[in-house]
Amino acid sequence: MSVFTADWLTMREPYDMRARNARVLDAATAAFAGRSSIRVVDLACGTGSSLQAVAPRLPGRQAWKMVDKDRALLDRAARRSYPATTVTTSAVDLARDLESTLAEPADLIVTSALLDLVSRDWLQRLVSIVVTRQLPFYAAFTYDGCVVLEPDDPLDAAIIEAANEHQLLDKGFGPALGPGAAAEIMALFESCRYSLVHGRADWKFGPQDRDIQLSILDGWAEVAHELGRLRPPDIQAWLARRRDAVNSGGASMLVGHVDLCAAPMS
């Protein structure tokens, strides 16, 4: 299931590629060295950025099952196949049909920018399936609530607090875990005797990255308005100051994410 537009996913993809944690990606793919074929399921695949990042690191013939609720995104993903891969798509409501989606044979489950959107109950369902089938699991870009903005502004903390609070609202899977998702899934896997490799995968935007900074700032202002905790004129003034800083070439931004790989202990 995706709540993102194709334009947003296209904008963020090069930053995702740059930010992916190499050590975690190595851990997710190293176990398949020497394999002649591999079957991968990509949950909430969006436009297929996980395939673009992971497929070059996997050997042999690859069969990717791309899963998303948005058929338009699936169509885009299907057109971006990687050499020696076959791609099938599945339009699925993952909130409802997770178990049937993962019923087919698979060797690796991957996802990106999904876990902070789901509920604790849904995450428990996912981990239960993965562990029961003794599959490895690789998740990139789980937002952890850490944000650093330069130059700073007196209202930054309140806006980020509002954005993080909004992350906890229902995104279609029940009350979302938001910034707590990475810690929650790691605890679940550890309790099931899975080994974990995890690391930072932060977005780091400099003065040259104006468009994506502006898009993120607009989104934070929008959710702050939705929550109603702050005065609208204050939010608008904050957004104007931050946009001015970006447009003048003097702004930078860090948005915190965690990558993780979980695998059965041998």
N, C-alpha and C positions, 0 to 999 in steps of 0.2 A: 504494500500500500504506500502510495506517495502523496504527500501534501505539497509538493514542490512543482513549480512550473518548469517547462522545458528550458525557458530562457535563463532561469535562475540556475538550474543544473549545469547548463552550458557555461555560464559565467564562472561558477565555482570549480569546475573540473580541473583546470590547470593548477589551481591552488591546492586542491585535494592531492593531485599527483605529486606536487612538490612537498606536501606536508606528511604524506604517508610515512609511517615509522618503518624504516628499512629492516630493523631487527625483527619486528613483529611479522612483517611480510615474509622474511626469510624463514621464520619459524612455521608459518602457515604453509609454505610451499616445499620446504626441504624434505619433508617426509615422503614426497612423491617422486623424488629423484629416481630415474631409471624405469619409471612406469611407462608402459606402452600406451596406456589410455587412462582417462580420468573423467568422472562425472561430477559436475559442479552444479549446485543450486544457488542462485543469487536471489535473496529475498529483498523485496522492495528495490528492484534493480535500477529504477529511474531510466536514464538514457544509456546505461551500460558502462559507467565509468569503472566499476569494479572489474569487469571483464578486461578493459583496456589496461588496467594496472596489474592484474593477477595472471592473466593468460600467458604473457611473455615469460613468466617465471615457472610455468608448469611444463612438463615434458609430454611428448607423444600426442596422440589424438585426444581432443577434448570435446566433451558434450556438455554444453551449458544450458540449463533450464532457467530462463529469466522470468521472474515472477513480479508482477506489480498489478495494482488495481487499475491504473491508468493505461488504457489501450493505446493512446497516442504516444506515450513514453515507451511502451513496449515496441511499437513499430519503429521508433528511432533506434532503440537498442538492437533490434534484429538486423538493422542495416549496417551495424558497426562490428561485424564479426571479425575475428582475428584469424590469421592463417592457421590451418590445421584444426579449426574449431567448427563444430556445428552448433547452431543456436535454435532452440525452440522457446516459444513464449507462452505464458500462462497468465490470463487475466483473472486474478483471484483477490477476494477480500481476505487478507491475512488475519484480520481480527476474528473472523468466523471460521475460516477453512485452513488453518495452519496445519492441523494433523493430516488432512487429506493431501495437502500440497507436498508434504514431506514423506508421503507413504511410498513413493517410488525409490528404487535403488539410487544411492548417491555415495560419493567418496569424500566430499567436502561441502560444507555449507558456508556461504559468505553473505555479508550484508554491509551496508554503508549508510551512515547517518540515519539509522532507524531506532536504535535501542532507547535513546532518550525520549522517544515519542510514545513508547508503549507502557503498559501498566505492569505492576509486579506480578499479577496473576498471569498475564500473557507471557511474560518473561519466564515464569516458572514452567509454563506449558512448553515453551521452546527448549529450555534446558532439559526438561524431562525427555523430550523426543531425541535430542542430540545424544544424551547420555545413554538412553536405552539402546540406541543403535550404535553406540561407541564410535561416533563420527567426530572428526576435528571440526572446529568452528572458528571462523575468522571474521571479526567485526571491526570496521574502520570508522573513525570520525563520530565517536559518541561524545556529545557536548558535555562538559563538566562544570560549566558555570564560571570559569575563570576568564575574565576580560580585563585587558589593560589598554587604556586609550591615552594617546599623547597628541597634543598637550592635554593636561587634565582640565576638568570643568567641575564647578561645585555641584552640579546636578548629576554627574556621571553615576555615582553610587546608587542614587535613587532610581535612575532609569534602568540600570543593569539589574537591580533588585526586582523591578517590575518585570523585566524580560524573563528573569529566572523563575519568578512566580508564575508567569504565563505559561512557561514550559511545563508546569505541573497540571495544566488543564487537559481535559480529555481530547486526544487527537484522533479518536476513532477506535482506540484499543482499551478504553477505560482511563481512569486518572493516571496521567503520565508520570514516569519516574524522573524525567527531566535531568538535571545535573547529577542526580544520584544513581543513574542507570549503570554506569561502568562499575562502580563499587558493588552494586547489587548483583550483577551477573557474575562478577568474579567470585563473590562469596558463594553463590549458588554452585558454580563449577567446582570450587575448592571443596565444598561439602560433599561433592560426588566423586572426589579423588581424581579430578582432572588436573593436569599440569597447565600452568598459565605463563604466557609471555605477554607483557604489556608495556606500553611506553607512550610518551607524548607524541601528539600529532597535531600540534597547534597551527592554526592559520596565523601567518605573520604578514601583515600588509604594510607596505611602505608608502611614501608620498606618491609614487607612480601608480599605485593601485587604487585609483580614485573611484572608478565605477562600482567596484564591489564594496568599498567602504561606504559609499553613499547609499547603496541598496540596503546594507545591514543597518545603517543608522535610521533610514526610513522605516524599516521593519520594527526596530525597537521603539521608535516613537509611536507607531501604530498600536503596538500591544500595550504600551503605557497608557494610551488613550482608552483602550478597551477595558483595562482594569479599573480605571477611574480613581486611582489612589493619588494622582498628582493633578495639579491645576492645568487645564489645557494650555493657557498662555505660557506657563512655565515650560511645558513640554515643547511647544513651538519655538520658544526662545532658545532652549537648549539645542534643538535640531538646527536652527539657523546658525548658531555659533559653531557647532560641529561641522556643518556643511561648509561654512566659510573657511574653516581650518583645512578641510580636505581640498577644497578648490584652490586654496592659496599654495598648496604643495607643502604644507607644514604638518601633516597629520600622519600618525601611524596607529596600528591596531593589532592587538593579539587576541585571538578567540580560542579558548582552550578546548582541546579534544583529546581523547584517549583511543588508541588502537589496542586490540587484544586478540590473542590467539589462544584457544583452549583445546587441549587434546587429551585423549585417554592416556593414563600412565601405562607404560609398557611393563 
